[in-house]
Amino acid sequence: MRKIGSLPSGQQAKQFEDYLLTTGVEIKVEQSVDQWSIWVFDEDQIEHAKQELQEFSANPDAEKFQGAARKADAIRESKIKKAADTARKQVNVRDTWNQPFTSRCPVTSMLIGVSVVVFLLMQSNEFNSEIRQELSISSFQVSGNMIRYSPYLLDIREGEVWRLVTPIFLHFSILHILFNCMMCYQLGGAIEFNRGSVKLALLVLLTAIPSNVAQFYWSGPSFGGLSGVVYGMFGYMWMKSQFDPQSSFFIPPNMVVILIGWFFLCMTGVMGPVANMAHAGGLGMGMLLGVGTTFLKQARKST
């Protein structure tokens, strides 16, 4: 903060302060004996403020200095409102983080909870076959090493539309479900906390459906897992962190290396039968949503 001069009366000092505020310059006025000192906060605005002060001192009744009080009051009210909104959001964030994870992130918790319950039920021979039939994208019959099914998704066409999504809850090994639930907790929790439960639910649907359909037409109905959705979450956050700095999302470089590396490693077949098309479909859809929503946001700002 630096003093740039003074004015002979408080009325003039207030008039000059109001005018400068409308030009984006904030000053502080201090009374000392028979004059009012003018202090500028921002060093980069010193020269501009000095020039304006010289003009004002020479002719305070000039047209450019008149009528600034109303505009300045509106600017001050806007700043007060913005500060209050910021303070309220900060309190809400603090209160939210004091809540259990299930309350902060109900959709993420549901994805993990349902997956775990389904996995536990599938450990029983009594329920395994029935659950797989009900939650798979298409019903099928097993005959030895052969699986028979209709390639036309007849169950879905007959009204069982949940099958487009429910394969994400099927997991076939402890490592499978642990990895998917861990990544869902990290990625889904971050998205839900920053974007809300409704937007996360939409993201899940928009990545689950194309990834499940892609995997079905690639290898049939014998697949499952949250990994397509997890890759969708990753793709969305990755693109947001790259193209939308204000999104608050950050993907550590090591996570990018691990998930992209795992993606290509699974495609080699070294890891056994893996739903590679579900991974690809989820990743591609997530990236598309991340880039698309970012450019839509920028387009709205520019209009």
C-alpha positions as a printed Julia matrix, in Angstrom:
303×3 Matrix{Float64}:
   0.0     0.0     0.0
   1.36    3.41   -0.97
   0.26    7.0    -0.46
  -0.21    8.85   -3.77
  -1.41   12.26   -2.54
  -4.21   13.99   -0.65
  -7.43   15.95   -1.11
  -8.67   18.97    0.85
 -12.09   17.64    1.93
 -13.75   14.4     2.97
 -16.49   14.91    0.37
 -13.95   15.05   -2.45
 -12.05   12.07   -1.02
 -15.27   10.01   -0.94
 -16.16   11.1    -4.49
 -12.7    10.14   -5.75
 -12.78    6.82   -3.88
 -16.14    5.94   -5.48
 -14.9     6.86   -8.96
 -11.7     4.82   -8.68
 -13.65    1.79   -7.45
 -15.72    1.83  -10.64
 -12.45    1.59  -12.6
 -11.28   -1.4   -10.55
  -8.92    0.46   -8.21
  -9.4     0.16   -4.44
  -8.0     2.88   -2.18
  -7.96    3.76    1.49
  -8.74    7.3     2.7
  -7.2     8.59    5.96
  -7.93   11.95    7.57
  -4.98   13.86    8.95
  -5.56   17.38   10.36
  -6.94   19.39    7.39
  -6.43   16.91    4.53
  -7.47   13.4     3.46
  -4.62   11.12    2.38
  -5.13    8.69   -0.52
  -3.54    5.23   -0.23
  -3.55    2.67   -3.06
  -3.51   -1.04   -2.15
  -2.2    -2.54   -5.41
   1.31   -1.47   -6.45
   0.48   -2.19  -10.1
  -2.28    0.44  -10.02
  -0.19    3.27   -8.53
   0.55    5.13  -11.79
  -3.03    4.88  -13.01
  -4.34    6.18   -9.67
  -1.84    9.07   -9.67
  -2.99   10.22  -13.12
  -6.62   10.05  -12.06
  -5.85   12.01   -8.87
  -4.14   14.76  -10.87
  -7.16   15.07  -13.16
  -9.57   15.03  -10.25
  -7.58   17.65   -8.3
  -7.55   19.91  -11.36
 -11.3    19.56  -12.04
 -13.36   17.54   -9.49
 -16.58   18.64  -11.22
 -15.63   16.98  -14.53
 -18.38   14.8   -16.02
 -16.34   11.59  -15.74
 -16.22   11.9   -11.94
 -19.95   12.47  -11.5
 -22.49    9.75  -10.69
 -19.93    7.22   -9.48
 -21.45    6.82   -6.0
 -24.32    4.57   -7.1
 -22.08    2.31   -9.18
 -19.55    2.09   -6.36
 -22.25    1.12   -3.84
 -23.44   -1.65   -6.18
 -19.88   -2.97   -6.48
 -19.47   -2.96   -2.69
 -22.78   -4.8    -2.2
 -21.76   -7.4    -4.78
 -18.43   -8.0    -3.0
 -20.16   -8.33    0.37
 -22.62  -10.85   -1.06
 -19.82  -12.83   -2.72
 -17.83  -12.91    0.52
 -20.9   -14.11    2.43
 -21.53  -16.87   -0.15
 -17.89  -17.96    0.08
 -18.05  -18.05    3.88
 -21.27  -20.05    3.76
 -19.75  -22.57    1.34
 -16.69  -22.96    3.54
 -18.89  -23.72    6.53
 -20.9   -26.22    4.5
 -17.75  -27.99    3.32
 -16.46  -28.23    6.87
 -19.8   -29.58    8.12
 -19.92  -32.05    5.25
 -16.49  -33.49    5.98
 -17.54  -34.07    9.6
 -20.25  -36.42    8.33
 -19.67  -40.16    7.69
 -18.6   -41.11    4.15
 -21.99  -42.75    3.54
 -23.71  -39.4     4.19
 -21.2   -37.34    2.17
 -21.17  -39.7    -0.79
 -24.33  -41.85   -0.84
 -24.05  -42.89   -4.5
 -20.42  -44.01   -4.12
 -21.36  -45.87   -0.94
 -24.26  -47.55   -2.73
 -22.04  -48.72   -5.6
 -19.55  -50.25   -3.18
 -22.19  -51.63   -0.79
 -24.27  -53.34   -3.48
 -21.15  -54.79   -5.1
 -19.98  -56.25   -1.8
 -23.4   -57.72   -0.95
 -23.72  -59.26   -4.42
 -20.19  -60.69   -4.2
 -20.91  -62.28   -0.8
 -24.16  -63.81   -2.06
 -22.36  -65.2    -5.09
 -20.1   -67.22   -2.79
 -23.11  -69.44   -2.11
 -23.78  -72.14   -4.7
 -27.46  -71.66   -3.99
 -27.54  -68.03   -5.13
 -24.58  -67.77   -7.52
 -26.29  -68.95  -10.68
 -29.53  -67.11   -9.94
 -27.79  -63.8    -9.25
 -25.68  -64.02  -12.39
 -28.8   -64.73  -14.45
 -30.69  -61.77  -13.0
 -27.89  -59.2   -13.1
 -26.12  -60.1   -16.35
 -26.87  -58.0   -19.41
 -28.58  -61.02  -20.99
 -29.86  -64.34  -19.71
 -27.84  -67.34  -20.89
 -27.57  -71.11  -20.66
 -24.36  -72.95  -19.86
 -23.69  -76.28  -21.53
 -20.26  -77.63  -20.66
 -17.79  -74.98  -21.82
 -20.35  -73.4   -24.1
 -22.64  -70.45  -23.32
 -25.83  -69.98  -25.29
 -27.54  -66.59  -25.44
 -29.42  -64.32  -27.82
 -27.31  -61.57  -29.41
 -30.36  -59.32  -29.62
 -30.69  -58.41  -25.91
 -34.21  -59.8   -25.84
 -34.51  -59.51  -22.04
 -33.91  -55.75  -22.21
 -36.31  -55.35  -25.11
 -38.94  -57.13  -23.04
 -38.6   -54.56  -20.25
 -35.69  -55.74  -18.07
 -33.82  -52.49  -18.67
 -31.84  -52.79  -15.42
 -29.65  -55.32  -17.19
 -27.97  -52.45  -19.05
 -26.43  -51.37  -15.72
 -26.45  -54.27  -13.24
 -23.44  -56.18  -14.64
 -21.32  -53.57  -12.83
 -22.25  -55.25   -9.53
 -20.93  -58.69  -10.53
 -17.4   -59.56   -9.37
 -15.71  -62.92   -9.67
 -12.72  -62.79   -7.31
 -11.65  -61.05   -4.13
  -8.9   -59.1    -5.94
 -11.39  -58.05   -8.59
 -13.81  -56.5    -6.11
 -11.12  -55.04   -3.83
  -9.44  -53.15   -6.66
 -12.71  -51.86   -8.12
 -14.14  -50.8    -4.75
 -10.91  -49.06   -3.75
 -10.8   -47.06   -6.99
 -14.53  -46.34   -6.82
 -14.06  -45.01   -3.28
 -11.28  -42.65   -4.37
 -12.59  -41.49   -7.74
 -16.32  -41.68   -7.11
 -15.97  -40.01   -3.72
 -14.02  -37.1    -5.24
 -16.55  -36.59   -8.05
 -19.57  -36.86   -5.76
 -18.13  -34.44   -3.22
 -17.27  -31.87   -5.91
 -20.19  -32.34   -8.31
 -22.95  -33.82   -6.17
 -24.76  -37.15   -6.05
 -27.05  -36.52   -9.03
 -24.18  -35.77  -11.41
 -22.22  -38.8   -10.21
 -25.28  -41.01  -10.72
 -25.63  -39.66  -14.28
 -21.93  -40.27  -14.91
 -22.3   -43.86  -13.68
 -25.24  -44.5   -16.0
 -23.59  -42.82  -18.99
 -20.43  -44.9   -18.58
 -21.96  -48.18  -17.4
 -24.42  -48.6   -20.28
 -22.05  -48.13  -23.26
 -19.25  -50.1   -21.57
 -21.59  -53.03  -20.8
 -23.1   -53.03  -24.29
 -19.66  -52.85  -25.9
 -18.4   -55.79  -23.82
 -21.53  -57.83  -24.58
 -21.1   -57.5   -28.35
 -17.39  -58.24  -27.99
 -17.5   -61.36  -25.86
 -21.07  -62.2   -24.79
 -22.87  -61.87  -21.42
 -20.32  -63.6   -19.17
 -18.67  -60.5   -17.68
 -19.1   -58.05  -14.85
 -17.46  -55.54  -12.57
 -17.24  -51.87  -11.73
 -14.06  -51.41  -13.74
 -15.82  -49.9   -16.77
 -17.41  -47.28  -14.52
 -14.13  -46.77  -12.65
 -12.35  -46.09  -15.93
 -15.19  -43.73  -16.82
 -14.67  -41.81  -13.56
 -10.95  -41.73  -14.2
 -11.37  -40.49  -17.78
 -13.78  -37.77  -16.66
 -11.51  -36.51  -13.86
  -8.41  -36.78  -16.04
  -9.87  -34.57  -18.76
 -11.28  -32.12  -16.22
  -7.88  -31.77  -14.57
  -6.27  -31.13  -17.96
  -8.77  -28.72  -19.54
 -10.69  -27.17  -16.62
  -8.3   -25.81  -13.96
 -11.25  -24.48  -11.94
 -12.81  -27.93  -11.59
 -10.85  -28.73   -8.39
  -9.99  -32.15   -9.82
  -6.45  -33.47   -9.77
  -5.2   -36.82  -11.04
  -1.69  -37.65   -9.78
   0.67  -38.6   -12.64
   1.39  -41.97  -11.0
  -2.34  -42.83  -11.06
  -2.46  -42.03  -14.79
   0.53  -44.33  -15.37
  -0.95  -47.14  -13.27
  -4.44  -47.09  -14.77
  -3.37  -46.6   -18.38
  -0.62  -49.19  -17.91
  -3.13  -51.64  -16.41
  -5.51  -50.92  -19.29
  -2.95  -51.97  -21.91
  -1.58  -54.85  -19.81
  -5.05  -56.38  -19.6
  -5.41  -56.11  -23.37
  -2.37  -58.35  -23.85
  -4.2   -61.28  -22.23
  -1.48  -61.79  -19.59
  -4.03  -61.14  -16.82
  -6.45  -63.73  -18.16
 -10.04  -63.03  -19.26
 -10.7   -59.33  -18.63
 -13.55  -57.1   -19.81
 -11.28  -55.0   -22.01
 -14.08  -53.49  -24.08
 -15.85  -52.41  -20.89
 -12.63  -50.67  -19.84
 -12.31  -49.01  -23.25
 -15.97  -48.02  -23.43
 -15.96  -46.55  -19.93
 -12.67  -44.71  -20.42
 -13.71  -43.27  -23.78
 -17.12  -42.16  -22.51
 -15.64  -40.63  -19.36
 -13.06  -38.67  -21.36
 -15.74  -37.5   -23.78
 -17.93  -36.29  -20.91
 -14.98  -34.55  -19.25
 -13.97  -32.69  -22.41
 -17.53  -32.06  -23.56
 -18.77  -30.52  -20.3
 -15.64  -28.37  -20.08
 -16.1   -26.86  -23.55
 -19.83  -26.36  -22.95
 -18.97  -24.46  -19.77
 -16.47  -22.29  -21.63
 -18.97  -21.65  -24.43
 -21.59  -20.43  -21.95
 -19.07  -18.03  -20.39
 -18.13  -16.56  -23.76
 -21.77  -15.83  -24.75
